[in-house]
Amino acid sequence: LITDGDERLSAAKIDDVIRVLKNSNIKVFAFGIAEQKVITKVIDRLAKETGGKTYLPRTRDETSAAVKELAVEMRKK
């Protein structure tokens, strides 16, 4: 998931989304990217409750490292 974290009137409730993700064994790995500040409340919860992780890279090097880490995570079962 790539996002700025801003909630924009979603039709689905976060609890319902998390339930579907968990029931489907889907982990959320969220990349928070924004010009200002990334709003992490929802993406942190999605990642934590599904067994994923939130990445908040600010530089090219941090982004590269996060992508490499995500690639390793995606290879795990």
DSSP file with accessible surface (Angstrom, degrees, kcal/mol):
  #  RESIDUE AA STRUCTURE BP1 BP2  ACC     N-H-->O    O-->H-N    N-H-->O    O-->H-N    TCO  KAPPA ALPHA  PHI   PSI    X-CA   Y-CA   Z-CA
    1    1 A L              0   0  104      0, 0.0    30,-3.5     0, 0.0     2,-0.5   0.000 360.0 360.0 360.0 126.7    0.0    0.0    0.0
    2    2 A I  E     +a   31   0A 129     28,-0.2     2,-0.3    30,-0.1    30,-0.2  -0.978 360.0 138.7-115.0 124.7    1.4    3.4   -1.0
    3    3 A T  E     -a   32   0A  33     28,-2.6    30,-2.7    -2,-0.5    35,-0.0  -0.977  62.3-128.8-157.1 163.2   -0.3    6.3    0.7
    4    4 A D        -     0   0   46     -2,-0.3    35,-2.2    28,-0.2     3,-0.1   0.416  57.9-120.1 -94.4  -3.5   -0.1    9.7    2.4
    5    5 A G        +     0   0    7      1,-0.3    37,-0.3    33,-0.2     2,-0.3   0.358  64.4 142.9  85.9  -5.0   -2.2    8.2    5.1
    6    6 A D        -     0   0   72      1,-0.1     2,-0.6    36,-0.1    -1,-0.3  -0.519  48.7-134.5 -75.9 127.9   -5.1   10.7    4.8
    7    7 A E        -     0   0   99     -2,-0.3     2,-0.4    -3,-0.1    -1,-0.1  -0.726  20.1-170.7 -82.2 122.1   -8.5    9.2    5.2
    8    8 A R        -     0   0  153     -2,-0.6    -1,-0.1     1,-0.0    -2,-0.0  -0.536  58.9 -70.3-118.9  65.4  -10.8   10.4    2.5
    9    9 A L        -     0   0  175     -2,-0.4    -2,-0.0     1,-0.1    -1,-0.0   0.900  64.3-163.0  56.8  50.7  -14.3    9.3    3.4
   10   10 A S        -     0   0   73      1,-0.1    -1,-0.1     2,-0.1     4,-0.1  -0.325  19.6-140.0 -63.4 143.9  -13.9    5.6    2.8
   11   11 A A  S    S+     0   0  111      2,-0.1     2,-0.3    -2,-0.0    -1,-0.1   0.823  84.3  70.2 -73.5 -30.7  -17.1    3.6    2.4
   12   12 A A  S    S-     0   0   56      1,-0.0     2,-0.3     2,-0.0    -2,-0.1  -0.639  83.8-123.8 -91.7 146.4  -15.6    0.7    4.4
   13   13 A K     >  -     0   0  150     -2,-0.3     4,-2.2     1,-0.1     3,-0.5  -0.639  21.5-122.0 -85.6 145.8  -15.0    0.9    8.1
   14   14 A I  H  > S+     0   0   49     -2,-0.3     4,-2.7     1,-0.3     5,-0.2   0.870 111.7  54.9 -57.4 -39.7  -11.4    0.1    9.3
   15   15 A D  H  > S+     0   0   89      1,-0.2     4,-2.1     2,-0.2    -1,-0.3   0.899 109.1  48.3 -62.1 -39.2  -12.5   -2.8   11.5
   16   16 A D  H  > S+     0   0   64     -3,-0.5     4,-2.2     2,-0.2    -2,-0.2   0.907 111.4  49.8 -67.0 -41.1  -14.3   -4.4    8.5
   17   17 A V  H  X S+     0   0   52     -4,-2.2     4,-2.6     2,-0.2    -2,-0.2   0.939 111.3  48.5 -63.0 -45.8  -11.3   -4.0    6.3
   18   18 A I  H  X S+     0   0    5     -4,-2.7     4,-2.9     1,-0.2     5,-0.2   0.914 109.6  52.8 -62.6 -41.0   -9.0   -5.5    8.9
   19   19 A R  H  X S+     0   0  128     -4,-2.1     4,-2.8    -5,-0.2    -1,-0.2   0.941 111.2  46.1 -60.8 -45.6  -11.3   -8.5    9.4
   20   20 A V  H  X S+     0   0   86     -4,-2.2     4,-1.5     1,-0.2    -2,-0.2   0.927 113.3  49.7 -64.0 -44.1  -11.4   -9.2    5.7
   21   21 A L  H  <>S+     0   0   28     -4,-2.6     5,-2.8     2,-0.2    -2,-0.2   0.937 113.7  45.2 -60.8 -46.1   -7.6   -8.9    5.4
   22   22 A K  H ><5S+     0   0  105     -4,-2.9     3,-1.6     1,-0.2    -2,-0.2   0.923 111.6  51.8 -64.8 -43.9   -7.0  -11.2    8.4
   23   23 A N  H 3<5S+     0   0  124     -4,-2.8    -1,-0.2     1,-0.3    -2,-0.2   0.768 113.7  45.5 -63.9 -25.3   -9.6  -13.8    7.2
   24   24 A S  T 3<5S-     0   0   66     -4,-1.5    -1,-0.3    -3,-0.2    -2,-0.2   0.325 112.2-120.8 -97.6   5.0   -7.8  -13.8    3.8
   25   25 A N  T < 5 +     0   0  150     -3,-1.6     2,-0.5     1,-0.2    -3,-0.2   0.893  58.0 155.7  55.1  43.9   -4.3  -14.0    5.4
   26   26 A I      < -     0   0   84     -5,-2.8     2,-0.4    -6,-0.1    -1,-0.2  -0.905  30.8-154.4-105.1 124.0   -3.3  -10.7    3.7
   27   27 A K        -     0   0  113     -2,-0.5     2,-0.6    24,-0.1    24,-0.1  -0.807  11.5-138.6 -94.2 138.4   -0.5   -8.7    5.3
   28   28 A V        -     0   0   16     18,-0.4    25,-1.0    -2,-0.4     2,-0.6  -0.864  16.9-174.8-100.6 123.4   -0.4   -5.0    4.7
   29   29 A F  E     - b   0  53A  31     -2,-0.6     2,-0.5    23,-0.3    25,-0.2  -0.976  17.8-163.4-113.8 110.6    3.0   -3.4    4.1
   30   30 A A  E     - b   0  54A   0     23,-2.2    25,-3.5    -2,-0.6     2,-0.6  -0.851  15.8-159.9-106.7 131.4    2.4    0.3    3.9
   31   31 A F  E     -ab   2  55A  17    -30,-3.5   -28,-2.6    -2,-0.5     2,-0.7  -0.950  13.6-153.9-105.2 114.8    4.7    2.9    2.4
   32   32 A G  E     +a    3   0A   1     23,-3.1     2,-0.4    -2,-0.6   -28,-0.2  -0.823  22.5 168.1 -91.9 117.8    3.8    6.4    3.7
   33   33 A I        +     0   0   87    -30,-2.7     2,-0.3    -2,-0.7     4,-0.1  -0.995   6.8 141.6-134.3 127.5    4.9    9.1    1.3
   34   34 A A        -     0   0   43     -2,-0.4     4,-0.2     2,-0.2    -2,-0.0  -0.986  53.8-122.1-158.5 157.0    3.9   12.8    1.4
   35   35 A E  S    S+     0   0  193     -2,-0.3    -1,-0.1     2,-0.1     3,-0.1   0.857 107.5  17.0 -69.3 -36.4    5.3   16.2    0.8
   36   36 A Q  S    S-     0   0  162      1,-0.2     2,-0.4    -3,-0.1    -2,-0.2   0.447 126.1 -25.0-100.8-114.5    4.5   17.2    4.4
   37   37 A K        -     0   0  166     -4,-0.1     2,-0.4   -33,-0.0    -1,-0.2  -0.864  56.6-128.2-110.1 136.2    3.7   14.7    7.2
   38   38 A V        -     0   0   13     -2,-0.4     2,-0.8    -4,-0.2   -33,-0.2  -0.642  20.0-132.3 -79.4 133.9    2.3   11.2    6.6
   39   39 A I        +     0   0   85    -35,-2.2     4,-0.4    -2,-0.4     3,-0.2  -0.791  29.7 178.0 -88.4 112.6   -0.7   10.5    8.7
   40   40 A T     >  +     0   0   41     -2,-0.8     4,-2.9     1,-0.2     5,-0.4   0.521  48.0  97.6-100.4  -5.5    0.1    7.1   10.2
   41   41 A K  H  > S+     0   0  176      1,-0.2     4,-1.4     2,-0.2    -1,-0.2   0.923  95.5  30.8 -52.8 -53.5   -2.9    6.3   12.5
   42   42 A V  H  > S+     0   0   40    -37,-0.3     4,-2.7     2,-0.2    -1,-0.2   0.932 120.9  49.5 -75.1 -44.4   -4.8    4.0   10.0
   43   43 A I  H  > S+     0   0    4     -4,-0.4     4,-2.5     1,-0.2     5,-0.2   0.890 109.5  52.5 -68.0 -33.5   -1.8    2.6    8.1
   44   44 A D  H  X S+     0   0   68     -4,-2.9     4,-2.9     2,-0.2     5,-0.2   0.924 111.7  46.8 -63.0 -42.4    0.0    1.7   11.3
   45   45 A R  H  X S+     0   0   84     -4,-1.4     4,-2.6    -5,-0.4     5,-0.2   0.926 111.7  50.1 -66.6 -45.7   -3.1   -0.2   12.5
   46   46 A L  H  X S+     0   0   17     -4,-2.7     4,-1.0     1,-0.2   -18,-0.4   0.936 116.1  42.7 -56.4 -48.0   -3.6   -2.0    9.1
   47   47 A A  H >X>S+     0   0    2     -4,-2.5     5,-2.7    -5,-0.2     4,-0.7   0.953 116.6  45.9 -65.2 -49.9    0.0   -3.1    9.1
   48   48 A K  H ><5S+     0   0  176     -4,-2.9     3,-1.0     1,-0.2    -2,-0.2   0.933 113.6  47.2 -61.4 -48.0    0.2   -4.1   12.8
   49   49 A E  H 3<5S+     0   0   70     -4,-2.6    -1,-0.2     1,-0.2    -2,-0.2   0.662 115.8  45.0 -75.3 -13.3   -3.0   -6.0   12.9
   50   50 A T  H <<5S-     0   0   15     -4,-1.0    -1,-0.2    -3,-0.5    -2,-0.2   0.414 117.0-106.5-105.7  -0.6   -2.3   -8.0    9.7
   51   51 A G  T <<5S+     0   0   46     -3,-1.0    -3,-0.2    -4,-0.7   -24,-0.1   0.632  83.7 113.5  86.6  15.1    1.3   -8.8   10.5
   52   52 A G      < -     0   0   19     -5,-2.7     2,-0.3    -6,-0.3   -23,-0.3   0.106  58.0-118.1 -96.3-147.7    2.8   -6.4    8.1
   53   53 A K  E     -b   29   0A  88    -25,-1.0   -23,-2.2    -3,-0.1     2,-0.5  -0.993   6.9-127.2-157.8 152.3    4.8   -3.2    8.6
   54   54 A T  E     -b   30   0A  27     -2,-0.3     2,-0.4   -25,-0.2   -23,-0.2  -0.899  21.0-163.6-105.3 133.2    4.7    0.5    7.9
   55   55 A Y  E     -b   31   0A  13    -25,-3.5   -23,-3.1    -2,-0.5    -2,-0.0  -0.958  10.6-177.5-115.1 134.9    7.6    2.2    6.1
   56   56 A L        -     0   0   71     -2,-0.4   -23,-0.1   -25,-0.2   -25,-0.1  -0.528  14.6-179.2-128.0  64.7    8.1    6.0    6.2
   57   57 A P        +     0   0   19      0, 0.0     3,-0.1     0, 0.0    -2,-0.0  -0.371  14.0 178.7 -70.1 142.3   11.2    6.6    4.0
   58   58 A R        +     0   0  184    -25,-0.1     2,-0.3    -2,-0.1     3,-0.0   0.564  64.4  40.4-115.4 -17.6   12.3   10.2    3.7
   59   59 A T  S  > S-     0   0   69      1,-0.1     4,-2.4     0, 0.0     5,-0.2  -0.818  85.9-106.9-126.6 169.7   15.3    9.8    1.4
   60   60 A R  H  > S+     0   0  225     -2,-0.3     4,-2.8     1,-0.2     5,-0.2   0.903 120.8  51.5 -61.6 -41.9   16.3    7.7   -1.6
   61   61 A D  H  > S+     0   0  136      2,-0.2     4,-2.4     1,-0.2    -1,-0.2   0.910 110.6  47.5 -63.4 -42.6   18.6    5.6    0.5
   62   62 A E  H  > S+     0   0   95      2,-0.2     4,-2.4     1,-0.2    -1,-0.2   0.891 112.7  49.9 -64.8 -39.0   15.8    4.9    3.1
   63   63 A T  H  X S+     0   0   52     -4,-2.4     4,-2.6     2,-0.2    -2,-0.2   0.937 110.9  49.0 -65.3 -44.5   13.4    4.1    0.2
   64   64 A S  H  X S+     0   0   54     -4,-2.8     4,-2.3     1,-0.2    -2,-0.2   0.923 112.3  48.1 -60.6 -44.9   15.8    1.7   -1.3
   65   65 A A  H  X S+     0   0   58     -4,-2.4     4,-2.4     1,-0.2    -1,-0.2   0.905 111.7  50.3 -63.5 -40.4   16.4    0.0    2.0
   66   66 A A  H  X S+     0   0    9     -4,-2.4     4,-2.7     2,-0.2    -2,-0.2   0.914 110.0  49.6 -66.0 -41.0   12.7   -0.3    2.7
   67   67 A V  H  X S+     0   0   79     -4,-2.6     4,-2.4     2,-0.2    -1,-0.2   0.917 111.0  49.8 -64.9 -41.2   12.0   -1.8   -0.8
   68   68 A K  H  X S+     0   0  141     -4,-2.3     4,-1.8     2,-0.2    -1,-0.2   0.918 111.6  48.6 -63.2 -42.8   14.8   -4.3   -0.2
   69   69 A E  H  X S+     0   0   75     -4,-2.4     4,-2.3     1,-0.2    -2,-0.2   0.919 110.6  51.1 -63.1 -41.8   13.4   -5.3    3.2
   70   70 A L  H  X S+     0   0   31     -4,-2.7     4,-2.5     1,-0.2    -2,-0.2   0.908 106.0  55.3 -62.9 -39.8    9.9   -5.6    1.7
   71   71 A A  H  X S+     0   0   32     -4,-2.4     4,-1.0     1,-0.2    -1,-0.2   0.910 108.6  48.2 -60.5 -39.8   11.3   -7.9   -1.1
   72   72 A V  H >X S+     0   0   77     -4,-1.8     4,-0.7     1,-0.2     3,-0.7   0.933 111.6  50.1 -64.6 -44.5   12.7  -10.2    1.6
   73   73 A E  H >< S+     0   0   51     -4,-2.3     3,-1.0     1,-0.2    -2,-0.2   0.880 106.0  56.1 -62.0 -38.3    9.4  -10.2    3.5
   74   74 A M  H 3< S+     0   0  139     -4,-2.5    -1,-0.2     1,-0.2    -2,-0.2   0.762 102.3  56.5 -68.6 -23.1    7.5  -11.0    0.4
   75   75 A R  H << S+     0   0  188     -4,-1.0    -1,-0.2    -3,-0.7    -2,-0.2   0.664  91.6  90.7 -81.0 -16.2    9.6  -14.1   -0.1
   76   76 A K    <<        0   0  124     -3,-1.0    -3,-0.0    -4,-0.7     0, 0.0  -0.465 360.0 360.0 -77.5 152.1    8.7  -15.5    3.4
   77   77 A K              0   0  251     -2,-0.1    -2,-0.1     0, 0.0    -1,-0.0  -0.805 360.0 360.0-113.1 360.0    5.7  -17.7    3.8
